[in-house]
Amino acid sequence: MTKKSKWIVAHDTHRCSKLLVTRDWFEKEMRFISTSHPAECQIEELGRSSAHISEGTNHADHADPGPPSPSSAKGNGRGSAQGPAAPASALGGKENEGHINVSSADPAFVEGDDEDSDADEGLDNFPPPPDVVTLTNSQKWADDEGHAVELETRGEMTKNGLLFRAAEVAVKLLGLTPRNLRQTLYKDAFLPGEDYLTVRQDDVRTVYISFAGVVRLLYRSNKVLARRFTDWATEKLFVLKAGDDHSQAGLVSNILGVPVEIALSILQKCPLPCAQVYLLTLGSVGKLRKTMGIKNKNAPDNHIVVKVGATGRGAAVRISEHVGGFGKIKNIEIRFVKAIWTDPHLLSTCEKEVKQYFRSHEEWKIETTGWETWRDGKKHSTAERSEIFIIPPQELDNVQKLYDAWQAKYGGGYADVLKTNEALQEALRHKEDQEAVLADLHNERLRSRDIEIAAAAREIAGRDREIELLKQQLKQAEELHQLKMEVLRTRNA
């Protein structure tokens, strides 16, 4: 290389060479080449990327650095522990030809096996994996055809606490290699502990992605599955932010439940009293904070007040009692969300598990200044007070999915009843649709008749004007005739 201008860094023989060079020399050469031949080479991260080609280190022998351990991240004073940002092609796109990211040329990121784990001498710095979580099919991610995708799932049922194994997310959801996905997580502003978690599992380092992290990845991907999910999520967000009253009401009914009157009309169709564990929403904290004397200062106004209950007499009877009681409280709006149709012998066990789930969330427990401030005509028992909770609106969907899981667990011989209930609900929806169509048709006919009547009135008014004009013409003709007769009589005389 007698002339530096002939040295092309993009050439494979130089890009992946095993030359031992110093960092100072590398930076000097990069500056010269980028200014002399910008069309032949573009360096995306000058200087920082050269850390992979340090003095006395064989480039090809680097091991995957992986996410920084807690001790190394804490003690490293050289910038972010996450490293430089990943290119936009990290989710499966192709880099532009001639545009080279020196850090992406590191063989540790583009070669080797496609596992999501690495052997590491510092395994003690990482926590053990959380407990395994079992999801129902409705709670699992679905593929392009709508079938549930089996992923190793751990943690707890929160947006950052529910974790999915990164290797399976990469292959089954995103169509990537695990190594490419890990490169995205480590280098592209994904937050450890929030978007992903690195644990010590089977003597190797294993990466898990949170629910929130998977959502972020789906929004960055162009896969069919990702587009289907982002279209659905964006549609819901659009309705919440910019939808009209009708569309927002439809979305709220799907989230908060249906009006209690409609629910009672369905539940009362049950031929026999059924054992049920039900869930009602009473309204938002913002509307009920004063009327219910809610003292939870940290509860935002958009959080939902819910009522959990159980009955062996049938939910219709018990909910009717709630309407008579809670319905007297100002701003209360009772909506029916879910009910578990359970075997009578399993009712108490099911009720205990459901209420234990709600009570396990300390932040969901309601605090009031006194139940007599509800002004519903009675004081509530301690047991009834413990059945009312305040939950975030985004958790209500998770609760409904848990009710579906409890239904499968405690349903017993009520499969036929459930099918009948679903058929009644479908029949009610069909009836409501028919009534809406008939109402629209009736209104359209009324509008048509009004238009016809108005047209007839205009026509009659036009004819009246014509008749009046004819009368005037006739009167003038008669007067003219009399004038002529008088003239004739005068001449004859």
C-alpha positions as CSV (number, residue, x, y, z in Angstrom):
1,M,0.0,0.0,0.0
2,T,2.3,2.7,-1.3
3,K,-0.6,5.1,-1.8
4,K,-3.1,5.4,0.9
5,S,-5.8,6.5,-1.5
6,K,-5.8,3.0,-3.0
7,W,-6.6,1.3,0.3
8,I,-10.3,0.5,0.2
9,V,-11.7,-0.3,3.7
10,A,-14.9,-1.7,2.2
11,H,-12.9,-4.5,0.5
12,D,-13.4,-7.9,2.1
13,T,-9.7,-8.6,2.4
14,H,-9.2,-5.5,4.4
15,R,-12.6,-5.4,6.2
16,C,-12.2,-8.8,7.8
17,S,-8.4,-8.9,7.9
18,K,-6.5,-10.1,10.9
19,L,-4.0,-7.3,10.9
20,L,-2.8,-6.1,14.3
21,V,-3.1,-2.3,14.2
22,T,-3.2,0.4,16.7
23,R,-6.3,2.5,17.4
24,D,-4.4,5.7,16.6
25,W,-3.4,4.4,13.2
26,F,-6.9,3.2,12.4
27,E,-8.5,6.5,13.2
28,K,-5.9,8.4,11.1
29,E,-6.5,6.1,8.1
30,M,-10.3,6.4,8.5
31,R,-10.2,10.2,8.4
32,F,-7.9,10.2,5.4
33,I,-10.0,7.7,3.4
34,S,-13.4,9.3,4.3
35,T,-12.2,12.7,3.1
36,S,-10.3,11.5,0.0
37,H,-12.8,8.9,-1.3
38,P,-16.3,9.5,0.1
39,A,-17.9,7.5,-2.7
40,E,-15.9,4.4,-1.9
41,C,-16.3,4.4,1.8
42,Q,-18.5,5.8,4.4
43,I,-17.8,5.3,8.1
44,E,-20.8,5.4,10.3
45,E,-19.3,5.6,13.7
46,L,-15.7,6.9,13.4
47,G,-13.4,6.1,16.4
48,R,-16.0,4.3,18.6
49,S,-16.3,1.4,16.3
50,S,-12.5,0.9,16.2
51,A,-12.7,-0.5,19.7
52,H,-13.2,-3.9,18.0
53,I,-9.8,-3.6,16.4
54,S,-7.7,-2.7,19.4
55,E,-3.9,-3.1,19.6
56,G,-2.6,-6.6,20.0
57,T,-6.1,-8.2,19.6
58,N,-7.1,-10.6,16.9
59,H,-10.3,-9.3,15.3
60,A,-11.6,-12.8,14.3
61,D,-11.1,-14.2,17.8
62,H,-13.5,-11.8,19.6
63,A,-16.3,-13.5,21.6
64,D,-19.8,-12.1,21.7
65,P,-19.7,-9.3,24.3
66,G,-23.4,-9.7,25.1
67,P,-25.1,-7.4,27.5
68,P,-22.9,-5.9,30.1
69,S,-22.9,-7.5,33.5
70,P,-24.0,-5.3,36.4
71,S,-20.5,-5.0,37.7
72,S,-18.9,-4.0,34.4
73,A,-21.7,-1.6,33.6
74,K,-21.2,0.1,36.9
75,G,-17.5,0.4,36.7
76,N,-17.2,1.4,33.1
77,G,-16.8,5.1,32.7
78,R,-16.6,5.1,28.9
79,G,-20.1,6.0,27.9
80,S,-23.3,3.9,27.6
81,A,-23.2,0.3,28.7
82,Q,-25.4,-0.5,25.8
83,G,-22.9,0.4,23.1
84,P,-23.6,2.3,19.8
85,A,-27.1,2.2,18.2
86,A,-27.9,-0.6,15.9
87,P,-28.6,0.1,12.2
88,A,-32.2,0.0,10.9
89,S,-31.4,-3.3,9.2
90,A,-31.2,-5.1,12.6
91,L,-34.7,-6.4,12.2
92,G,-34.0,-8.1,8.9
93,G,-33.5,-5.3,6.4
94,K,-30.4,-5.0,4.2
95,E,-27.7,-2.4,4.7
96,N,-27.0,0.0,1.8
97,E,-24.2,-1.2,-0.4
98,G,-21.0,0.7,0.2
99,H,-22.2,1.9,3.6
100,I,-20.2,0.1,6.2
101,N,-20.8,0.0,9.9
102,V,-17.5,-1.1,11.4
103,S,-19.1,-2.4,14.5
104,S,-21.4,-4.7,12.5
105,A,-18.3,-6.2,10.8
106,D,-17.4,-7.8,14.1
107,P,-17.5,-11.6,13.5
108,A,-18.9,-12.0,17.0
109,F,-22.2,-10.6,15.7
110,V,-22.4,-12.2,12.2
111,E,-20.8,-15.6,12.7
112,G,-21.3,-18.5,15.1
113,D,-24.3,-20.5,16.3
114,D,-27.8,-19.1,16.6
115,E,-28.4,-19.7,20.2
116,D,-29.7,-17.1,22.6
117,S,-27.2,-18.1,25.3
118,D,-23.5,-17.6,25.9
119,A,-21.0,-19.2,28.2
120,D,-19.8,-16.5,30.6
121,E,-17.3,-16.5,33.4
122,G,-19.3,-13.7,35.2
123,L,-22.5,-15.7,35.5
124,D,-22.8,-14.8,39.2
125,N,-23.6,-11.2,38.2
126,F,-26.9,-12.2,36.6
127,P,-30.1,-13.3,38.4
128,P,-31.6,-16.8,38.0
129,P,-34.6,-17.0,35.6
130,P,-38.1,-16.2,37.0
131,D,-40.8,-18.9,37.4
132,V,-42.5,-20.3,34.4
133,V,-45.9,-18.8,33.5
134,T,-48.6,-20.8,31.8
135,L,-50.7,-18.8,29.3
136,T,-54.0,-19.7,27.8
137,N,-54.3,-19.8,24.0
138,S,-56.1,-16.4,24.0
139,Q,-53.1,-14.9,26.0
140,K,-50.5,-16.2,23.6
141,W,-49.1,-14.5,20.5
142,A,-50.6,-15.8,17.3
143,D,-49.0,-16.5,13.9
144,D,-50.1,-15.2,10.5
145,E,-52.9,-17.7,10.4
146,G,-54.1,-16.9,14.0
147,H,-52.8,-20.0,15.6
148,A,-51.2,-19.7,19.1
149,V,-47.4,-19.7,19.1
150,E,-45.7,-21.7,21.9
151,L,-43.0,-19.6,23.6
152,E,-41.2,-20.2,26.8
153,T,-42.8,-17.7,29.1
154,R,-41.6,-16.6,32.6
155,G,-42.2,-13.8,35.2
156,E,-45.5,-12.3,36.2
157,M,-48.5,-10.9,34.4
158,T,-47.4,-7.3,33.9
159,K,-46.3,-5.5,30.7
160,N,-42.6,-5.5,31.8
161,G,-42.8,-8.6,34.1
162,L,-44.0,-11.1,31.5
163,L,-40.9,-12.4,29.7
164,F,-40.5,-14.5,26.5
165,R,-37.3,-16.3,25.5
166,A,-35.5,-14.2,23.0
167,A,-34.4,-17.1,20.7
168,E,-38.0,-18.3,20.3
169,V,-39.3,-14.8,19.7
170,A,-36.7,-14.2,17.0
171,V,-37.4,-17.5,15.1
172,K,-41.2,-17.9,15.6
173,L,-42.4,-14.3,15.6
174,L,-39.9,-12.1,13.8
175,G,-38.2,-14.6,11.3
176,L,-34.8,-13.6,12.5
177,T,-31.8,-15.4,13.9
178,P,-31.4,-15.1,17.7
179,R,-28.0,-13.5,17.3
180,N,-29.5,-10.7,15.1
181,L,-32.2,-10.1,17.6
182,R,-29.7,-9.9,20.4
183,Q,-27.7,-7.4,18.4
184,T,-30.8,-5.2,18.1
185,L,-31.5,-5.4,21.9
186,Y,-27.9,-4.6,22.9
187,K,-27.2,-1.8,20.5
188,D,-30.5,-0.1,19.6
189,A,-31.7,1.7,22.8
190,F,-33.6,-1.2,24.3
191,L,-33.5,-0.9,28.1
192,P,-32.2,-3.8,30.2
193,G,-34.6,-4.6,33.0
194,E,-37.5,-3.0,31.1
195,D,-37.4,-4.3,27.5
196,Y,-35.3,-7.4,28.1
197,L,-33.7,-9.3,31.0
198,T,-30.5,-11.3,31.0
199,V,-30.5,-14.3,33.4
200,R,-28.2,-17.1,34.5
201,Q,-29.8,-20.3,33.3
202,D,-28.2,-23.8,33.0
203,D,-24.7,-22.3,33.4
204,V,-25.1,-19.9,30.4
205,R,-26.3,-16.4,29.9
206,T,-29.9,-16.3,28.5
207,V,-32.0,-13.4,27.3
208,Y,-35.7,-12.9,27.8
209,I,-37.8,-10.1,26.2
210,S,-40.6,-8.4,28.1
211,F,-44.1,-8.0,26.7
212,A,-43.4,-4.3,26.2
213,G,-40.1,-5.2,24.4
214,V,-41.9,-7.6,22.0
215,V,-44.4,-4.8,21.2
216,R,-41.5,-2.4,20.4
217,L,-39.9,-5.1,18.2
218,L,-43.2,-5.7,16.3
219,Y,-43.6,-2.0,15.6
220,R,-40.1,-2.0,14.1
221,S,-40.7,-5.1,11.9
222,N,-42.2,-5.4,8.4
223,K,-43.3,-9.0,8.8
224,V,-46.9,-9.9,8.1
225,L,-47.5,-10.9,11.8
226,A,-46.1,-7.6,13.0
227,R,-48.1,-5.5,10.5
228,R,-51.3,-7.3,11.6
229,F,-50.6,-6.6,15.3
230,T,-49.6,-3.0,14.7
231,D,-52.6,-2.3,12.6
232,W,-54.9,-3.6,15.3
233,A,-53.1,-1.7,18.1
234,T,-53.0,1.5,16.0
235,E,-56.7,1.2,15.3
236,K,-57.5,1.0,19.0
237,L,-55.3,4.0,19.8
238,F,-56.8,6.0,17.0
239,V,-60.3,5.3,18.4
240,L,-59.3,6.4,21.9
241,K,-57.6,9.5,20.7
242,A,-59.5,10.7,17.7
243,G,-62.6,8.5,17.3
244,D,-66.2,9.8,17.3
245,D,-68.6,9.1,20.2
246,H,-70.1,6.0,18.5
247,S,-66.7,4.3,17.9
248,Q,-65.4,5.1,21.4
249,A,-68.6,3.8,22.9
250,G,-68.1,0.5,21.0
251,L,-64.5,0.2,22.1
252,V,-65.4,1.0,25.8
253,S,-68.2,-1.7,25.7
254,N,-65.6,-4.2,24.6
255,I,-63.2,-3.1,27.3
256,L,-65.3,-2.1,30.3
257,G,-68.2,-4.5,29.6
258,V,-71.8,-4.1,28.4
259,P,-74.6,-2.1,30.2
260,V,-76.0,-4.0,33.1
261,E,-79.5,-3.9,31.7
262,I,-78.4,-5.9,28.6
263,A,-76.5,-8.3,30.8
264,L,-79.5,-8.9,33.0
265,S,-81.7,-9.5,30.0
266,I,-79.4,-12.4,29.1
267,L,-78.7,-13.8,32.5
268,Q,-82.4,-13.9,33.3
269,K,-82.9,-16.4,30.5
270,C,-81.1,-19.1,32.6
271,P,-83.7,-21.8,33.3
272,L,-82.1,-22.6,36.7
273,P,-80.1,-20.6,39.2
274,C,-76.4,-21.0,38.4
275,A,-73.3,-20.7,40.6
276,Q,-71.2,-17.8,39.2
277,V,-68.3,-15.6,40.1
278,Y,-68.9,-12.3,38.3
279,L,-67.0,-9.1,37.6
280,L,-68.6,-5.6,37.3
281,T,-67.2,-2.2,36.7
282,L,-68.7,0.7,38.6
283,G,-67.0,3.6,36.8
284,S,-63.8,5.6,36.8
285,V,-62.0,6.9,39.9
286,G,-62.3,10.5,38.6
287,K,-66.1,10.3,38.6
288,L,-66.4,8.3,41.9
289,R,-63.7,9.9,44.0
290,K,-66.0,12.2,45.9
291,T,-69.3,10.2,45.8
292,M,-67.5,7.0,47.1
293,G,-65.0,8.9,49.3
294,I,-62.0,7.3,47.6
295,K,-58.8,8.2,49.5
296,N,-56.3,6.5,47.1
297,K,-54.2,9.6,46.3
298,N,-52.0,7.7,43.8
299,A,-55.0,6.3,41.8
300,P,-55.3,8.3,38.5
301,D,-58.7,9.5,37.4
302,N,-58.8,7.0,34.5
303,H,-58.4,3.9,36.8
304,I,-61.5,1.7,37.0
305,V,-63.5,0.8,40.1
306,V,-64.5,-2.9,39.9
307,K,-66.7,-5.2,42.0
308,V,-66.0,-8.9,42.3
309,G,-68.7,-11.1,43.6
310,A,-70.0,-14.7,43.8
311,T,-73.4,-16.2,44.1
312,G,-75.2,-19.5,44.0
313,R,-78.6,-18.0,43.2
314,G,-77.6,-16.8,39.8
315,A,-75.8,-13.6,38.8
316,A,-79.0,-12.0,37.6
317,V,-80.5,-11.9,41.1
318,R,-77.3,-10.7,42.8
319,I,-76.6,-8.0,40.1
320,S,-80.1,-6.7,40.4
321,E,-79.5,-6.2,44.1
322,H,-76.3,-4.3,43.3
323,V,-78.3,-2.1,40.9
324,G,-80.7,-1.3,43.7
325,G,-77.8,-0.5,46.1
326,F,-74.9,0.9,44.1
327,G,-77.2,2.5,41.6
328,K,-78.2,5.1,44.2
329,I,-74.6,6.4,44.3
330,K,-74.1,9.5,42.2
331,N,-72.1,9.0,38.9
332,I,-72.2,5.1,39.3
333,E,-72.4,3.3,35.9
334,I,-72.6,-0.4,36.5
335,R,-71.4,-2.6,33.6
336,F,-71.2,-6.3,33.4
337,V,-67.7,-7.6,32.3
338,K,-67.4,-11.4,32.9
339,A,-68.9,-14.3,34.8
340,I,-67.5,-17.7,35.6
341,W,-70.1,-20.4,35.4
342,T,-68.9,-22.9,37.9
343,D,-69.9,-26.2,39.4
344,P,-71.7,-25.4,42.8
345,H,-69.3,-27.6,44.6
346,L,-66.3,-25.6,43.3
347,L,-67.9,-22.1,43.8
348,S,-66.2,-21.3,47.1
349,T,-62.8,-22.5,45.8
350,C,-63.1,-20.5,42.6
351,E,-64.3,-17.4,44.5
352,K,-61.3,-17.7,46.9
353,E,-58.8,-17.9,44.0
354,V,-60.3,-15.0,42.1
355,K,-60.4,-12.7,45.2
356,Q,-57.0,-13.7,46.2
357,Y,-55.6,-12.6,42.9
358,F,-57.1,-9.2,43.3
359,R,-56.0,-8.9,46.9
360,S,-52.5,-9.9,46.0
361,H,-52.1,-6.5,44.3
362,E,-51.8,-4.0,47.2
363,E,-52.1,-1.0,44.9
364,W,-55.6,-2.2,43.8
365,K,-57.1,-2.1,47.3
366,I,-59.6,0.7,47.7
367,E,-59.4,3.2,50.6
368,T,-62.4,5.3,51.6
369,T,-63.4,7.9,54.1
370,G,-66.4,5.9,55.2
371,W,-68.9,3.7,53.4
372,E,-71.9,5.7,54.6
373,T,-70.7,8.5,52.3
374,W,-71.9,6.3,49.4
375,R,-75.5,7.4,50.2
376,D,-77.0,4.2,48.9
377,G,-79.2,3.7,52.0
378,K,-77.1,1.2,53.9
379,K,-73.7,0.5,55.4
380,H,-71.7,-2.1,53.7
381,S,-70.2,-5.1,55.4
382,T,-66.4,-5.7,55.7
383,A,-66.7,-8.6,53.4
384,E,-68.4,-6.6,50.7
385,R,-65.9,-3.8,51.0
386,S,-63.1,-6.2,50.3
387,E,-64.7,-7.1,47.0
388,I,-64.2,-3.7,45.5
389,F,-60.9,-2.7,43.9
390,I,-59.2,0.0,41.7
391,I,-57.3,-1.3,38.7
392,P,-55.6,0.3,35.8
393,P,-57.7,0.3,32.6
394,Q,-54.9,-1.7,30.7
395,E,-55.2,-4.5,33.3
396,L,-58.9,-5.1,32.7
397,D,-58.2,-7.0,29.5
398,N,-55.7,-9.3,31.4
399,V,-58.3,-9.8,34.1
400,Q,-60.9,-10.9,31.5
401,K,-58.4,-13.4,30.1
402,L,-57.8,-14.8,33.6
403,Y,-61.6,-15.2,33.9
404,D,-61.5,-17.3,30.8
405,A,-58.8,-19.4,32.3
406,W,-60.7,-19.8,35.5
407,Q,-63.8,-20.8,33.5
408,A,-61.9,-23.6,31.9
409,K,-60.6,-24.7,35.3
410,Y,-63.8,-24.5,37.3
411,G,-66.5,-24.8,34.6
412,G,-67.3,-28.4,35.3
413,G,-70.6,-29.4,33.6
414,Y,-71.6,-25.9,32.5
415,A,-70.2,-26.2,29.0
416,D,-73.8,-26.5,27.6
417,V,-74.9,-23.6,29.7
418,L,-72.0,-21.5,28.3
419,K,-72.9,-22.4,24.8
420,T,-76.5,-21.4,25.5
421,N,-75.3,-18.2,26.9
422,E,-73.2,-17.4,23.9
423,A,-76.1,-18.3,21.6
424,L,-78.3,-15.9,23.6
425,Q,-75.7,-13.2,23.4
426,E,-75.4,-13.7,19.7
427,A,-79.2,-13.7,19.3
428,L,-79.4,-10.5,21.3
429,R,-76.7,-8.8,19.1
430,H,-78.5,-10.0,16.0
431,K,-81.8,-8.6,17.4
432,E,-80.2,-5.3,18.2
433,D,-78.7,-5.1,14.7
434,Q,-82.1,-5.9,13.2
435,E,-83.8,-3.2,15.4
436,A,-81.2,-0.7,14.4
437,V,-81.8,-1.5,10.7
438,L,-85.5,-1.3,11.1
439,A,-85.2,2.0,13.0
440,D,-83.0,3.4,10.2
441,L,-85.5,2.2,7.6
442,H,-88.4,3.7,9.5
443,N,-86.6,7.1,9.8
444,E,-85.7,7.0,6.1
445,R,-89.4,6.4,5.3
446,L,-90.4,9.3,7.5
447,R,-87.9,11.5,5.9
448,S,-89.2,10.4,2.4
449,R,-92.8,11.2,3.5
450,D,-91.8,14.6,4.8
451,I,-90.1,15.3,1.5
452,E,-93.2,14.1,-0.4
453,I,-95.6,16.2,1.8
454,A,-93.4,19.3,1.4
455,A,-93.4,18.8,-2.4
456,A,-97.2,18.3,-2.5
457,A,-97.6,21.5,-0.4
458,R,-95.4,23.4,-2.8
459,E,-97.5,22.1,-5.7
460,I,-100.8,23.0,-4.0
461,A,-99.5,26.5,-3.3
462,G,-98.5,26.9,-6.9
463,R,-102.0,25.8,-8.1
464,D,-103.6,28.2,-5.6
465,R,-101.5,31.0,-7.1
466,E,-102.6,29.9,-10.6
467,I,-106.3,29.9,-9.6
468,E,-106.0,33.3,-8.0
469,L,-104.4,34.6,-11.2
470,L,-107.2,33.1,-13.3
471,K,-109.8,34.7,-11.0
472,Q,-108.2,38.1,-11.5
473,Q,-108.1,37.6,-15.3
474,L,-111.8,36.6,-15.3
475,K,-112.7,39.6,-13.2
476,Q,-110.9,41.9,-15.6
477,A,-112.6,40.2,-18.6
478,E,-116.1,40.8,-17.0
479,E,-115.3,44.4,-16.3
480,L,-114.1,44.9,-19.9
481,H,-117.3,43.2,-21.2
482,Q,-119.5,45.5,-19.1
483,L,-117.6,48.5,-20.4
484,K,-118.1,47.4,-24.0
485,M,-121.9,47.0,-23.4
486,E,-122.2,50.4,-22.0
487,V,-120.4,51.9,-25.0
488,L,-122.8,50.1,-27.4
489,R,-125.9,51.3,-25.5
490,T,-124.6,54.8,-25.6
491,R,-124.1,54.7,-29.4
492,N,-127.6,53.2,-30.0
493,A,-129.2,55.8,-27.9
